[in-house]
Amino acid sequence: MLTALNLIQLVLYIALLALAGQGVLHVLAGASRASNPFYKLLQLVGSPFVNGLRHLVPRALGATQVALFTVVLLLVLYVIVTLARADWCLSHGLLGQAGCR
């Protein structure tokens, strides 16, 4: 169970970092971000989450709004998984052990 929680937390963390990097490049690079290879890499990492959520939200939302909603949802999920992991470690007396740091 601890390994599953750690893996879920890692995937959420990577997705959040990719979307945050995309947002920073969106502001800094402006219109030229489409030709930036690093932006394309971040888009590739974050796109499964954004596209998955795009199918669930109304079509009236724009691409930026869907991306922001994705970040908020991933943050909430990250906090939930972190709290579940901390609870699991505390309830099993594993505080300070390898997977519970």
Secondary structure, DSSP 8 states (H G I E B T S, - for coil): -HHHHHHHHHHHHHHHHHHHHHHHHHHHHGGGGGG-HHHHHHHHHHHHHHHHHHTTS-TTS-HHHHHHHHHHHHHHHHHHHHHHHHHHHHHTT-TTSGGG-
